[in-house]
Amino acid sequence: MARVKNPFVVTGKIEREYFCDRVEESRKIVKSINNGNNIVLISPRRMGKTGLMRYCYDFEFGKDEYYTFFIDILHTTSLQEFTYLFGRKIYETVLPKSKKMMTAFIHTLKSISGQFGFDPISNTPTFNLSLGDIVRPELTLEEIFLYLEQADRPCIVTIDEFQQISKYPEKNVEALLRTHVQGMTNCQFVFAGSEYHIMQEMFLSTAHPFYNSADILELKPIENNVYADFVESWMERYGRTVTRELTDTVYRLFRGNTYGMQKTFNELFAITDEGDVCAMENVLLAINNIIEAKEPLFQELLSNIPEKQKPLLYAIANEGEVEKITSAAFIKKHKLASASANQYAAKQLMANGVITKLHGKYSLNEQFFDLWINKTYGEGIMRA
């Protein structure tokens, strides 16, 4: 039997035909970059920032016109780690594309050039540095920016989860990066972030070095009708039927979150045979399959959350979104301790990336974690 391509792609490269909408957002990104501007891309996690930028790299910017780099710094904790990851990603991206640029990279990064290895089979150097080899990160970072500035074609660098630099122990990282970025003429930057309040402060507050230094683009949910048309079209093409009522229900459940919806319809497509109609029980089965596969991760995550923070976590999961976590009505409904306890718990949960606050509303960062909590400790996946 021939393998059927699942049209609801959730990992890896997304071909143009499987990419849903984002026409206007792509246009704005291309316009900013082609006009020599940097851009700030803000959205909650799993809303599609990474997919959008990779799509733009693959289909909107000419492959021979730019060098494109994508760097995710979510798990970095210091300038040293940032510099190491930055250098490694650039080297790995350039290696298969240009021997000339690969050689230039080694020669430009004098502070670490003696640490490069060599592969006698492929006759090329290898990036076998360890983190400890970055002994002077500020100097190595300066060399990386010099390399980008001297590249033989323009460069685009996307730094994902850019707000992470505000959490480094070094106090001058924002100013240091701003100094380098503002002097670049051969490289544009996309600063992508998921913690709205931090990104907003970094780029819209006069107290911060990056103030007013880039165009701002907030990535919002794809419109319900647009996404529903996308789902129905692909299901129909492969002989499956899905109703608008069902797609609307999934959209509301995930509040338009791209990953949550795509993952659900990816699984729904996989468990639905050609000629069948997708029913609500199939959706529940699909979501159950997903959260059961993720359950060990969720159990580990929950076990690392202090007991005093869990009541607020459960309450937010039960509601989906909460605007006033200190209100008497919210505290009474969920039998919480006090307003001050909620404020402290929210601060800690946000610092650890468990919950987020967007446009004044609190929610869990991982929506399948939200649904798993409701299934395990609440009143079921579909919420009361």
C-alpha positions as CSV (number, residue, x, y, z in Angstrom):
1,M,0.0,0.0,0.0
2,A,1.4,3.4,-1.0
3,R,2.2,5.7,1.9
4,V,-0.1,8.6,2.3
5,K,1.4,12.0,3.1
6,N,-0.1,13.5,6.2
7,P,-0.9,17.1,5.2
8,F,-0.9,18.5,8.7
9,V,2.8,18.9,9.2
10,V,4.1,19.5,12.7
11,T,7.8,18.8,12.4
12,G,10.6,19.5,9.9
13,K,10.3,21.5,6.7
14,I,6.8,22.5,5.6
15,E,6.3,22.5,1.9
16,R,4.5,25.5,0.4
17,E,1.3,23.6,-0.3
18,Y,1.0,22.4,3.3
19,F,1.6,25.9,4.8
20,C,-1.6,27.6,6.0
21,D,-2.0,31.3,5.4
22,R,0.5,33.7,7.0
23,V,0.5,35.6,3.7
24,E,0.4,39.1,5.2
25,E,2.9,38.2,7.9
26,S,5.3,36.8,5.3
27,R,4.9,39.9,3.2
28,K,5.8,42.2,6.2
29,I,8.9,40.1,7.1
30,V,10.2,40.2,3.5
31,K,9.5,43.9,3.2
32,S,11.4,44.7,6.4
33,I,14.4,42.6,5.6
34,N,14.6,43.6,1.9
35,N,14.5,47.3,3.0
36,G,17.4,46.8,5.4
37,N,15.4,46.8,8.6
38,N,15.5,44.4,11.6
39,I,12.2,42.9,12.8
40,V,10.8,41.8,16.2
41,L,8.4,38.8,15.9
42,I,6.3,38.2,19.0
43,S,3.8,35.4,19.8
44,P,3.0,32.8,22.4
45,R,4.9,29.6,22.1
46,R,3.8,27.1,19.5
47,M,2.0,29.8,17.5
48,G,4.2,29.2,14.4
49,K,7.1,31.6,14.7
50,T,9.7,29.0,13.8
51,G,7.7,27.6,10.9
52,L,7.0,31.0,9.5
53,M,10.7,32.0,9.5
54,R,11.8,28.7,8.0
55,Y,9.0,29.1,5.4
56,C,10.3,32.6,4.5
57,Y,13.9,31.3,4.3
58,D,12.8,28.5,2.0
59,F,10.3,30.2,-0.3
60,E,10.4,34.0,0.2
61,F,14.1,34.8,0.1
62,G,16.2,33.6,-2.8
63,K,18.4,30.7,-1.9
64,D,21.4,32.3,-3.6
65,E,20.6,35.8,-2.5
66,Y,21.1,35.5,1.3
67,Y,22.8,33.3,3.8
68,T,20.1,32.5,6.4
69,F,20.7,31.4,10.0
70,F,18.2,30.2,12.6
71,I,19.4,30.1,16.3
72,D,17.2,29.0,19.2
73,I,18.6,30.3,22.5
74,L,15.8,29.1,24.8
75,H,18.0,26.8,26.8
76,T,21.1,29.1,27.0
77,T,21.9,30.6,30.4
78,S,24.9,32.8,29.8
79,L,26.7,34.9,27.2
80,Q,29.3,32.1,26.9
81,E,26.5,29.6,25.9
82,F,24.9,32.1,23.5
83,T,28.3,32.8,21.8
84,Y,29.0,29.1,21.5
85,L,25.6,28.3,20.0
86,F,25.7,31.3,17.7
87,G,29.1,30.3,16.3
88,R,28.2,26.6,16.0
89,K,25.0,27.3,14.1
90,I,26.7,29.6,11.7
91,Y,29.5,27.2,11.0
92,E,27.0,24.2,10.5
93,T,24.9,26.3,8.1
94,V,27.7,27.6,6.0
95,L,29.7,24.3,5.8
96,P,27.6,22.6,3.1
97,K,27.1,25.8,1.1
98,S,30.4,27.5,0.6
99,K,34.0,26.2,1.2
100,K,35.2,29.8,0.8
101,M,32.9,31.1,3.6
102,M,33.8,28.1,5.8
103,T,37.5,28.9,5.5
104,A,36.8,32.6,6.2
105,F,34.9,31.6,9.3
106,I,37.9,29.7,10.7
107,H,40.3,32.5,9.8
108,T,38.0,35.3,11.2
109,L,37.4,33.6,14.6
110,K,41.0,33.9,15.7
111,S,40.1,33.5,19.4
112,I,39.0,29.9,18.8
113,S,40.6,29.0,15.5
114,G,43.2,26.8,17.1
115,Q,40.4,24.6,18.5
116,F,39.0,23.4,15.2
117,G,39.4,19.8,14.3
118,F,39.9,18.2,10.9
119,D,38.2,15.4,9.1
120,P,40.7,13.6,6.8
121,I,38.0,11.8,4.9
122,S,36.0,14.8,3.8
123,N,39.1,17.0,3.8
124,T,37.3,19.7,5.8
125,P,37.6,21.1,9.3
126,T,35.2,20.2,12.0
127,F,33.5,22.2,14.7
128,N,34.5,20.1,17.6
129,L,34.8,22.8,20.2
130,S,33.4,22.4,23.7
131,L,31.7,25.2,25.6
132,G,34.8,25.6,27.7
133,D,36.8,26.6,24.6
134,I,34.9,30.0,24.6
135,V,37.1,31.6,27.2
136,R,36.5,35.2,26.0
137,P,32.9,35.3,24.8
138,E,32.8,39.0,24.1
139,L,35.8,38.8,21.8
140,T,34.5,35.7,20.0
141,L,31.1,37.3,19.6
142,E,32.8,40.4,18.0
143,E,34.6,38.1,15.6
144,I,31.3,36.4,14.7
145,F,29.7,39.7,13.8
146,L,32.7,40.7,11.8
147,Y,32.4,37.4,9.9
148,L,28.8,38.2,9.1
149,E,29.6,41.7,8.0
150,Q,32.3,40.4,5.6
151,A,30.2,37.6,4.1
152,D,30.1,37.5,0.3
153,R,26.3,37.8,0.3
154,P,23.8,39.5,2.7
155,C,22.8,37.5,5.8
156,I,19.6,37.1,7.8
157,V,19.9,35.9,11.4
158,T,16.8,34.8,13.3
159,I,17.4,34.5,17.1
160,D,14.5,32.6,18.6
161,E,13.4,33.1,22.2
162,F,15.5,36.3,22.2
163,Q,14.1,37.4,25.6
164,Q,16.4,34.8,27.1
165,I,19.3,37.2,27.0
166,S,17.6,39.3,29.7
167,K,18.0,36.3,32.1
168,Y,21.8,35.9,31.7
169,P,23.9,36.7,34.7
170,E,26.0,39.2,32.7
171,K,24.4,42.6,32.9
172,N,25.6,44.1,29.7
173,V,24.3,41.6,27.1
174,E,21.5,43.8,25.7
175,A,23.9,46.7,25.3
176,L,26.6,44.5,23.9
177,L,24.4,43.0,21.2
178,R,22.8,46.3,20.3
179,T,26.3,47.8,19.7
180,H,27.1,45.0,17.3
181,V,23.7,44.9,15.6
182,Q,23.4,48.7,14.9
183,G,26.8,48.7,13.1
184,M,25.8,45.9,10.7
185,T,25.3,46.8,7.0
186,N,25.4,43.2,5.6
187,C,23.1,41.5,8.0
188,Q,19.5,41.8,9.1
189,F,18.1,40.3,12.3
190,V,14.8,38.8,13.3
191,F,14.4,38.8,17.1
192,A,11.7,36.3,17.9
193,G,10.2,35.9,21.4
194,S,7.4,34.3,23.2
195,E,7.4,36.2,26.5
196,Y,5.4,39.2,25.4
197,H,6.0,41.4,28.5
198,I,9.8,41.0,28.3
199,M,10.0,41.5,24.5
200,Q,7.8,44.5,24.7
201,E,10.0,46.0,27.4
202,M,13.2,45.3,25.5
203,F,12.0,47.0,22.3
204,L,9.5,49.6,23.4
205,S,11.0,50.9,26.6
206,T,13.3,53.9,26.4
207,A,15.4,52.4,29.2
208,H,16.6,49.5,27.1
209,P,19.3,49.5,24.4
210,F,17.1,47.9,21.7
211,Y,14.4,50.6,22.0
212,N,12.9,51.6,18.7
213,S,15.5,49.6,16.8
214,A,13.3,47.2,14.8
215,D,9.9,46.8,13.2
216,I,7.4,45.0,15.4
217,L,5.2,42.2,14.2
218,E,2.9,40.3,16.6
219,L,2.0,36.8,15.3
220,K,-1.7,36.3,16.1
221,P,-3.8,33.1,15.6
222,I,-4.7,32.3,12.0
223,E,-8.4,33.3,11.5
224,N,-10.8,30.5,12.3
225,N,-12.5,30.4,8.9
226,V,-9.1,30.4,7.1
227,Y,-7.8,27.5,9.1
228,A,-11.1,25.6,8.9
229,D,-11.1,25.9,5.1
230,F,-7.5,24.5,5.1
231,V,-8.4,21.5,7.2
232,E,-11.6,20.7,5.3
233,S,-9.8,21.0,1.9
234,W,-7.0,18.6,2.8
235,M,-9.4,16.1,4.5
236,E,-11.6,16.1,1.4
237,R,-8.7,15.7,-0.9
238,Y,-7.8,12.5,0.9
239,G,-11.3,11.2,1.1
240,R,-12.1,12.1,4.7
241,T,-15.0,14.4,5.8
242,V,-14.8,16.9,8.6
243,T,-17.6,19.3,9.6
244,R,-17.2,23.0,10.3
245,E,-18.7,22.5,13.8
246,L,-15.8,20.1,14.6
247,T,-13.1,22.4,13.3
248,D,-14.6,25.3,15.2
249,T,-14.6,23.2,18.4
250,V,-10.9,22.3,18.0
251,Y,-10.1,26.0,17.2
252,R,-11.8,27.1,20.4
253,L,-10.2,24.4,22.5
254,F,-6.7,25.5,21.5
255,R,-7.6,29.2,21.2
256,G,-6.2,29.3,17.7
257,N,-2.8,27.9,18.7
258,T,-1.2,26.6,15.5
259,Y,0.7,23.7,17.0
260,G,-2.2,22.4,19.1
261,M,-4.5,22.4,16.2
262,Q,-2.0,21.0,13.7
263,K,-1.0,18.2,16.1
264,T,-4.6,17.3,16.7
265,F,-5.5,17.2,13.0
266,N,-2.3,15.3,12.2
267,E,-3.4,12.6,14.6
268,L,-7.0,12.8,13.5
269,F,-6.0,12.3,9.9
270,A,-3.8,9.3,10.9
271,I,-6.6,7.5,12.8
272,T,-9.3,8.2,10.2
273,D,-9.7,5.9,7.2
274,E,-10.4,7.1,3.7
275,G,-14.2,7.4,3.3
276,D,-14.9,8.0,7.0
277,V,-16.5,11.0,8.6
278,C,-14.5,12.6,11.5
279,A,-16.7,12.7,14.6
280,M,-16.1,14.4,18.0
281,E,-15.2,11.1,19.6
282,N,-12.4,10.8,17.0
283,V,-11.1,14.2,18.1
284,L,-11.1,13.1,21.7
285,L,-9.3,9.9,20.8
286,A,-6.7,11.9,18.9
287,I,-6.1,14.3,21.8
288,N,-5.9,11.4,24.2
289,N,-3.4,9.6,22.0
290,I,-1.2,12.8,22.0
291,I,-1.3,13.5,25.7
292,E,-0.8,9.8,26.6
293,A,2.4,9.9,24.5
294,K,3.5,13.0,26.3
295,E,2.4,11.8,29.8
296,P,5.9,10.9,31.1
297,L,7.1,14.4,30.2
298,F,4.1,16.0,31.9
299,Q,4.5,13.9,35.0
300,E,8.1,15.0,35.3
301,L,7.2,18.6,34.7
302,L,4.5,18.5,37.3
303,S,6.7,16.8,39.9
304,N,9.2,19.7,39.6
305,I,6.6,22.3,40.4
306,P,6.4,23.2,44.2
307,E,3.2,22.2,45.9
308,K,2.2,25.7,46.8
309,Q,2.2,26.7,43.1
310,K,0.1,23.8,41.9
311,P,-3.4,25.1,43.0
312,L,-3.0,28.2,40.9
313,L,-1.7,26.0,38.0
314,Y,-4.7,23.7,38.2
315,A,-7.1,26.7,38.4
316,I,-5.6,28.3,35.3
317,A,-5.7,25.0,33.4
318,N,-9.3,24.6,34.4
319,E,-10.2,28.0,33.0
320,G,-8.0,27.9,30.0
321,E,-7.3,31.7,30.3
322,V,-7.6,33.8,33.4
323,E,-7.4,37.6,33.5
324,K,-7.8,38.3,37.3
325,I,-5.9,35.7,39.3
326,T,-6.3,37.9,42.4
327,S,-10.0,38.5,42.3
328,A,-12.2,37.3,45.1
329,A,-14.4,35.3,42.7
330,F,-11.5,33.4,41.2
331,I,-10.0,32.6,44.6
332,K,-13.3,31.5,46.0
333,K,-14.2,29.4,42.9
334,H,-11.0,27.4,43.0
335,K,-10.5,27.4,46.8
336,L,-7.1,29.2,46.6
337,A,-5.2,30.6,49.5
338,S,-5.0,34.4,48.9
339,A,-4.3,37.1,46.3
340,S,-0.7,37.5,47.4
341,A,-0.1,33.8,47.3
342,N,-1.5,33.8,43.7
343,Q,0.8,36.7,42.7
344,Y,3.9,35.0,44.0
345,A,3.0,31.6,42.5
346,A,2.3,33.3,39.1
347,K,5.6,35.0,39.2
348,Q,7.5,31.7,39.8
349,L,5.5,29.8,37.2
350,M,6.2,32.5,34.6
351,A,9.9,32.6,35.5
352,N,10.1,28.8,34.9
353,G,8.2,29.0,31.6
354,V,5.2,27.0,32.8
355,I,2.6,29.8,32.3
356,T,2.6,32.9,30.3
357,K,0.8,36.2,30.3
358,L,-0.4,37.7,27.1
359,H,-2.6,40.8,26.7
360,G,-3.4,40.6,30.5
361,K,-4.4,36.9,30.5
362,Y,-2.6,34.0,32.1
363,S,-2.5,30.6,30.4
364,L,-0.3,27.5,30.3
365,N,2.6,27.6,27.8
366,E,2.0,24.0,26.7
367,Q,-1.6,23.5,25.9
368,F,-1.4,19.7,25.8
369,F,-0.1,19.9,29.4
370,D,-3.2,22.0,30.1
371,L,-5.4,19.3,28.7
372,W,-3.5,16.5,30.5
373,I,-4.1,18.3,33.8
374,N,-7.8,18.6,33.1
375,K,-8.0,15.0,32.2
376,T,-6.0,13.8,35.2
377,Y,-7.0,16.2,37.9
378,G,-10.0,18.1,36.6
379,E,-13.3,17.4,34.8
380,G,-12.0,16.1,31.5
381,I,-10.4,17.4,28.4
382,M,-13.2,19.6,27.2
383,R,-13.3,21.7,30.4
384,A,-16.4,22.4,32.5
